[in-house]
Amino acid sequence: MASDQTRFLLPENEIPKQWYNIVPDLPTPPTPVLHPGTGQPVGPADLLPLFPMEIIKQEVSTDRWIDIPDPVRDAYRLFRPSPLIRARRLEKLLDTPAHIYYKYEGGSPSGSHKINTALPQAFYNKEEGTKRITTETGAGQWGTALSIACQMVGVECTVYMVKVSFAQKPHRRTLMEAFGAQVFASPTNLTNSGRKILADDPDSPGSLGIAISEAVEDAATHDDAKYALGSVLNHVLMHQTVIGQEALRQFDLAGEYPDEIYGCVGGGSNFAGLAFPFIRENLAGRTKTKIVACEPAACPTLTKGVYTFDFGDTVGNTPIVKMHTLGHNFIPPGIHAGGLRYHGAAPLLSQLVDGGHVQAVAYSQMETFEAALQFARSEGIMPAPEPAHALRGGINAALDAKAKGEKRVILIGVCGHGNFDMVAYEKYLSGELEDYAYPEEKIHQALETLPTMGLAARV
Ligand SMILES: *Cc1c(COP(=O)(O)O)cnc(C)c1O
């Protein structure tokens, strides 16, 4: 029996005590990560200049459950458990027999899910003596989350912010600085990577791949500094599984179980955080939930990319991983879902898409903004442009249920609010926003840049 409640809330003592690692439950083991210079599998020693030992251990762990340290759980209390909300007003607006639920991460201090991993990453660095953490940020959510986490644990923070976002979102920069971070518009002339890009193109708008190159180089060339990544890597996806674990419990309270789950994908972390605990149920044969990854047509990594080995960054400083990729030289157009403009996708998510356990779909910018406003005008929350993709997927499913007269239970990941995205909404409302789908031939050109080394044979 479905509950007649609207918000499903858990008490603080039900904040998960462990993160869920999907690796031991995968049908096949993950592909090794390769050294960018030698093409050989990387060992812990290769990663130590960049990450604290505990993070490296988590990155390669095959344990299903990893304990969340008490100080991290304590900080989680500021905003977790996050609510699961039945979107009754959106259901009414769509006039659908479907039950729509959303898991809302926008109420965290940083306004998105990113702080779920920023806190443990800052914590482990502090424990192992790191003085300063470097990182990149696109739309600014990750930089904000890491700035807050660094401030809380007492580590310095240097953020390389993609230049177009730096210009589009000046308040994001101020927010990071308010939390004590030092913020640079990337490409900078402070690193070899940045100087190389600027030599070719002094007006480069920057990209996430370029900013990663700069942040990695900064950490690798300074002994007291380490690097933190806000998405893509196994440990980041694992930290986010607090979202899905809570949602499973909350569906118990709701007296229902999702038939379909929609999340947006940039690198894959909020999607994995929500979906992996449900995929575990699917893989164990207990459920048959349809799991859908929603991405922008302007950066169609999972739907148009190739599943092969590629660098994580643009310049080629990072390890080579097997993932869906558009090629590391791919510079996505300046669409407004800044957090979704990455050339690759998380290896664990790529593997699940390749194995058919997760479906992928791409939506154009205009249709996602339309969905975002339907959600905002019914539920009263401005979503970030990124989860607007998940909302598009979920709303389409609810409309399909209506057309077929089916009762379905739909779960949507609303991973952040859009209160810093007013320039994008202003453009949409004034009719200035345009659709853009990445041309096929340009995708093929970008794919020509995949690393050779004999091991990058297309799969
Ligand atoms: C960073 C971000 C994303 C994209 O990153 P994922 O790792 O794919 O989750 C999506 N939405 C929001 C709100 C973000 O901050």
The ligand as a Gaussian input file, in Angstrom:
#p B3LYP/6-31G(d) Opt

LIG

0 1
 C       28.750000      17.927000     -10.797000
 C       27.326000      17.821000     -10.986000
 C       26.805000      16.924000     -11.922000
 C       27.638000      16.047000     -12.795000
 O       28.503000      15.192000     -12.117000
 P       28.169000      13.676000     -11.838000
 O       29.443000      13.118000     -11.338000
 O       27.737000      13.065000     -13.127000
 O       27.103000      13.635000     -10.819000
 C       25.444000      16.866000     -12.052000
 N       24.632000      17.637000     -11.318000
 C       25.091000      18.493000     -10.405000
 C       24.112000      19.306000      -9.611000
 C       26.453000      18.604000     -10.192000
 O       26.911000      19.445000      -9.267000

